[in-house]
Amino acid sequence: MKPFIKWPGGKSGEYKKIEHIIPQNIDKYIEPFFGGGGIYFNLEPKRAVINDINENLMTIYKLLKQKDENLKSCLTQIADDWDNLSLIAEKVFEDTKKYKNNISEDDIKHEIVKLSKDVKLPKLINGQEYYWELLSEVLINKLNRIIDLEIKNGIFNEKDFYDQIVAVTKGAYYYYIRDRFNAKSKIEEVSQFFFLREYCFGSMFRFNSEGKFNIPYGGASYNDKSFRIKVENAFSGSVYNLFSDTQIYCEDFREFFKKVEPSITDNDFCFFDPPYDTEFSDYDKQAFGKNDQEALAYTFGKLRCRSLIIIKKTDFIYHIYSQQQKQNSNISINEYGTNYTYNMRGRNERDVTHLLILNYQPPQSSLL
């Protein structure tokens, strides 16, 4: 099974590389930094305990476990809206392509006023004036760039022009939700969160000085991504069955282990995918500094169950786990290289060396 929520630094793509070193005959799977759950969904454990400090994320998982119909209804409404935006984009395209050689701000604003009277907006958009303002602003900027490229290249590509108009129309909807991310209910909030995670550029986490999420829309390449399929996958019987015997927590990892450690046995398996040791080490607006890394290394060193951690190699990280290795001879520290598609703040970096740290003998002697 594949994860259905996009998350920065997810390890779904790493599963095949580490599958052979994951213990067999696991009584209970444990993951304190769950995120998108790449290993969990690939492994499909019969019993699990999962945790993440992100409240919206874990609320989604809890509601899916309950098969919450209100969540399904709200997500389906967003999927309906997203599909209907293509019809609006068609109208925007027809009304703006005449400006391909000449454009003025007044012309675009005039066309937007006409559209606002003729077009029925998606139900989720309550502040219609704000949406049209967003669309007008983004459209003017986009058309100016298209005209500049046309003048430079001497070619007008109608298909590319159409794709950009769709991106502008859908992008305005994305920005509407992003900028007004203050839903009336928790169900609406987590539904919008799910949508933003799917369509933000590169699954990034970034917040401005006011603590507001400020990642842009992913662009034209996201135009045809089906949110409806994501919703259907999230509410599938296979996901429900997997969650049926999964305990779900939303805690700092220290509090999480205080609660679950008494029930951990030798036959359990704990997988760690923590925030990395970088200059910008933050996770969901939560600082994760060197004291946290040291506490995590200490926790790892003392766990009685079989445990595996994957983390970016730095001198500091290597040192603190080497210290644990001196106290626990079962710990082995191994290096392997990997890379990620995007360069994300504090998480995804190209061609970095990772440490793969275990406290058990893997089923196969060759790690990678």
N, C-alpha and C positions, 0 to 999 in steps of 0.2 A: 504494500500500500504506500502511496505517496502522500507527503504533507499537503494540506490544502490552504495554509496561510503562509504567505511569503514572509521570510524573516532574514535579517542580515546575518551572514556567517553561518547559515544552516549547514548541517553535515549530511544531508540526504545524498549529495553527490559523492561523499566519502565512504558511504556504507559498504560498497563493494570492496574498497581497499582494506577495510578493517573487519569485515564480516568474519573472516577466518580466525580472528583472535578474540572474538566475543565468546565468553564461556557458553558451554552447552548445559542443558538441564538447569535452567534458571528458575528458581522458585518465584522470585519477585524482581521486577525491573524498577530501578530507582533513577530519577533524573532531576537534579536540583536547579538546573538552568535550562528549562525546557524549550523556550522559544517556539519555533515551528515544528519541533519534534521529529526531525529527520530520521534519527536512528530508531526511535520508538515506532513510528509508522512503518518503517521497513522491517523491523524485527517482529512486530505484532505480538508482544508478550501476553501471556494469559492473565498475569497479574502485574499491576504496576502502581507506583507512587510517583507522581510528577509534581513539579513546582516551578514557578517563575514569579519574579517580583512585579511583573507587569499585570496590573489589575484587569484591564480590559481584555487582554489576551486570555487570562485564566477564566474570566467570566464567560467568554465565548465557549471554551471547552466545557465548563460546568453546565451551561445551558444546552449544549449539544448532547451531553450525557443524559440530560433530562428530556431530550426531544422537545424543547420548548417551542410551542407553536407561535408565540408572539415574536420570537427571534426569527423564525422561518418566514413569517409574514413580512417583517420589516426588511429582511434581506431580499426577499422576492420582489418587494416594491422597488428597491434599488436596482435590481436586475431588470425589471420592467422599464424603469426610467432610462437605464443605460441603453437598452435596445431602442427605445423611442427617440433617443437623441440622434440616431442616424437619420430619422425622417426630418428632424429639424435641420440637420447638417445639409441635407439635400436642398432645402429651401434657402439656407444661407449661401450655399454654393451658387445656385441659380441667380440670386440677387446680387452677388458680389463679383462674379467672374467678368462682368462688363467693365470692372475697374482694373483689369489686369495691366493696362497700359497707363492709366492715370488714376490717381486716388487723392482724395482729400478727406480730412477728418470729418468735415461736415457731411460729405456724401455718405460715409459709412454710418454716422450717427443717424442720418435720415433713414437709411435702409433698416437700421436696427429698430427705430421707432415703428416703422411699418410692420416689421416682423413681429414685434411685441404685441401688436394688435391682432395679427392673423394666426399666430402659432400658439397652441396650447402647451404650456410647459409641464414637465413631470410633476407628479403630486408632491414629491419630497421638497420641492422648491417653494417655500412659503413667501420669501422676500423676492418677488419676481423682478422688481426694479433693480435690485442688486445683481441678479444674474445677468440681466441685459447690459448693465454697466460693465460687468466683468467681460462679457462677450465682446462688447464694443471696444474696450481697451485692448484686449488680447488680439482681436481681429485686426485692428489698425496696425499694431506692431508687426503682426505676422505678414500682412499684405505688403507692407513697406519692404520687408526683407525679401519676399517673393519677387517684387518688382525689381529690387536691386540685383538679384540673381539673374532675372530675365534679361536685364540690360547688359549685365556682365557676360552672360553666355549666349545671348542672342536667340534663345529658344524659350518658347512657352510650352510647358508640359502640363496638359490639362489634368492628367491622372495625378501627378504630384500636387498640383494645385488643389484638387478635390481632397486628397488625403490630408493636406494641411488644414483645410476648412473643417473636416471631420475632427481633427485633433484639437482645433480651436474650440469647436462646439462642445466636445466632450471634456476638454480641459477646463472650460469655464464651469461646467458642472462639478468637476473635481475640486476646483478652487472654491466654489461656493460651499461645498461641504467642509473642505479643509479650514476655510476662514471662519466658518460658523459652527465649529465643532463644539457646540454647547447644547446638545440635544435635551429634550424635555424629560426623557426617561433613560434609565440605564440600558434598556433594550435598544433604543435608538442610538445611544452613544456607542455601544459595542458594534452595532451594525455598521455605522459610519466608519468606525475604526477598522473593521474588516475590509471595507471597500478601499479606504485610504492605503492600507497595507498592500493591497493588490495592485493599485494603479500609481503609487508614488514611484519616482525614479529610482530604480535599482534597489528597492527594499530598504532604503536608507532610513536611519534614525537621525534627525537633527532638529534642534529647537532653538528659537531665537532668544534674545535676552529676556523676553517676557514669558518664556516657557512654552511658547506656542509652536506646534509642529509646522515646519516651513519647507518641506521637500516639494519640489515641483511635480507636475504631472509627467508621466513617462514619455509622452509624445506620440507621434503618428504610429510608431510600431506597436502601441498599445490599443489602437483604435478597434481592432477586431477581437480583442481578448474578451471571452465570454464570462461575465460575472455569474450568469445563471448556472453554468456548469460548475463553478466553484461552490455555489450554494447547494446544488444537487449532490455534489461529492461530500460536502460537510454533513449533510443530513442523510447520507446513505446508511443502509443497514450495517455495512461492514464497519463504519466508523462508530456507530452506536454500540455494536457488539464489542468492539475493542475497548471502548470507554466503560463498558458495563462493570468491569472489575478493576477499574483504575481510580485510585484516590487522587484528588486534585487539590493542591495547596497554592496559596499566593503569599509567600513569605520571603524575607531575607533568608539566605541559605543557612545562616546560623540558627535562626528560629526554626526553620524547617527540620534541621537535623535534631534539634532538641526534642521535637515532637515525634519523629519517626525512628530515631536511633534505637530506642528500646525494643522495637519489633524487627530490627534488621538481623538476619541470620547469615551463617557462612555460605549458604546456597543462593543468596541474593546477588544481584549484579548492579553496580552503580556506575552510570556514565556521566562524566562531567564535560561540559562545553562552556566554560566560563568566559566572562569578558577578558580581553587581552590586556597585557601590561604595556600600555602605550601612553604617550603624552596626553591624549584625549580619552582617557579610560572612563567612559561613562556608559550607563546602560539604563534606558528608559528614564532619563533625567536624574538617575541615581549615580553619584560618584562611586567608582570602584577603584580604590587606590591601593597602595602597597600594603597597608595594614589589612585590607580585605584579602589581598592575595596571600599574605602570610597566614591569616586565619584559615583560608581555604586549604592551603598546603598542610597545615596542622590537622585539619579535619580529615583530609585525604589519608594522611599517614596513620591515623588512629582507627579508621573504619575496619570493622571485622569482615565485611563482605568483599567479594572480588570487585575491584574498582579500576576504571580506566579514565584517564583525562587526556584531552587533546587541547593544546594551548600553544600559542606563538612563543618561539624561543627568544628570550632575552637573557642577558647576564643575570639579572635579578631573579627571574623565574627559575633558571637553571640552578642558581645557588640555593633558593629556598627548598626546592625539591631534593637537591643533593643532601641538604641537612636532614630531611625526613628519611632519606635512604640510609643514612648512618644509623638512624634509630630503628629502621625496619628493613631488614635484609631482603625481604620479598619484593621490595620496590625496584623496578628497573626503569631506566630513563633512555628513551630511544629517539632518534631524529628521523624526520622524513619531510620532504618538500611537497608543497602544494600551492595552488594559486586560486584566486577567485575572480569572478568576472569584473567586479567593480572595486574601486578603491574607496572604502568606506571609513568614516571617522571612527577610529578605535576598534574596528573589527576586521574588515576585509582589506587585505593588502596583496599586491601582486607578488608572486614568487617569493614567499617567505618560508623560513624553516620552522617547522612545528616540532614540538615535543609530544611524544606519545608515551605516557607514563602509566605503568601497571603495577599492581601489587600481587599479581598471581602469575602462574605459568600458563601461557595461552595454549589452546588445544593444538595449535601447530607451532613448531619451534621458530619458523621463519615469520617475523613480524610483518614484513611488507614485501 
